[in-house]
Every structure is written in C-alpha cells, then in structure tokens.
C-alpha cells in the first residue's frame, strides 16, 4: 500500500521495483538476488530440491509440463 517496493533498499533487490523478489546466500557467502515469480520458483527448485520432493527430474515429461506453466 505504501509502495515500499519502490524504496531504495528494495530496488537493490529488484531494480524493477516489483514483487516478488528475494535474496539468498550463495556458496561463497555473498548475497544473490532473484526476482520475478518464475525465476524464483526455478531457483528454489534447482538450488534446494536435489531429491525432487516438490519437482521433477530435468528433461522428464513432468519437468517440461511444469516449465510450460512457469514460463507463461
């Protein structure tokens, strides 16, 4: 309501000033920013779902079905 996403601290995370956006700590200890819902979903799955508990193995039929919906 207050356009907080247009504040300088948020624009450092997402220069578009739009929600959603997130930060995470990379393996080198530095922050990484990820924004736009599809990119965030892909990042979380690729980085944290190594055992495919909420996703599907790459290049499976299900993987491409999900990819089709995420990349709308």
C-alpha positions as CSV (number, residue, x, y, z in Angstrom):
1,X,0.0,0.0,0.0
2,X,2.9,2.4,0.7
3,X,4.9,1.5,-2.4
4,X,7.6,0.1,-0.2
5,X,8.9,-1.9,-3.2
6,X,9.9,1.5,-4.7
7,X,12.2,2.3,-1.8
8,X,16.0,2.2,-2.5
9,X,16.6,-0.9,-0.3
10,X,14.1,-2.9,-2.3
11,X,15.3,-1.6,-5.6
12,X,18.7,-3.1,-4.8
13,X,16.9,-6.5,-4.7
14,X,14.7,-5.9,-7.7
15,X,15.5,-2.9,-10.0
16,X,12.0,-3.2,-11.5
17,X,10.5,-2.3,-8.1
18,X,8.1,-5.2,-8.3
19,X,7.1,-8.0,-6.0
20,X,8.1,-10.9,-5.7
21,X,11.8,-10.7,-5.0
22,X,14.1,-12.5,-2.7
23,X,17.7,-12.7,-1.6
24,X,19.7,-15.8,-0.6
25,X,23.2,-16.5,0.5
26,X,25.4,-18.1,-2.3
27,X,28.0,-20.7,-1.6
28,X,30.7,-18.0,-1.4
29,X,28.8,-16.3,1.4
30,X,27.7,-13.4,-0.7
31,X,24.1,-12.4,-1.3
32,X,22.3,-13.2,-4.6
33,X,19.1,-11.6,-5.7
34,X,16.4,-13.3,-7.6
35,X,13.2,-11.6,-8.8
36,X,10.1,-12.4,-10.9
37,X,8.0,-15.4,-9.8
38,X,9.1,-17.9,-12.4
39,X,12.8,-17.2,-11.8
40,X,12.3,-17.6,-8.0
41,X,10.5,-20.9,-8.4
42,X,13.2,-22.2,-10.7
43,X,16.0,-21.0,-8.4
44,X,14.4,-22.6,-5.3
45,X,13.9,-25.9,-7.1
46,X,17.3,-26.0,-8.7
47,X,19.1,-25.0,-5.5
48,X,17.2,-26.8,-2.8
49,X,15.2,-29.7,-4.2
50,X,18.0,-32.0,-5.1
51,X,15.9,-35.1,-4.3
52,X,12.9,-33.9,-6.4
53,X,10.5,-33.9,-3.4
54,X,8.5,-30.9,-4.9
55,X,9.7,-31.0,-8.5
56,X,10.6,-33.4,-11.3
57,X,13.9,-34.6,-12.8
58,X,15.2,-32.4,-15.6
59,X,14.1,-33.4,-19.1
60,X,11.2,-35.6,-17.9
61,X,7.7,-35.1,-19.3
62,X,6.6,-33.6,-16.0
63,X,9.5,-31.2,-15.9
64,X,8.6,-29.8,-19.3
65,X,4.9,-29.6,-18.3
66,X,5.8,-27.5,-15.2
67,X,8.2,-25.4,-17.3
68,X,5.5,-24.6,-19.7
69,X,3.3,-23.2,-17.0
70,X,6.1,-21.3,-15.2
71,X,7.3,-19.5,-18.3
72,X,3.9,-18.1,-19.2
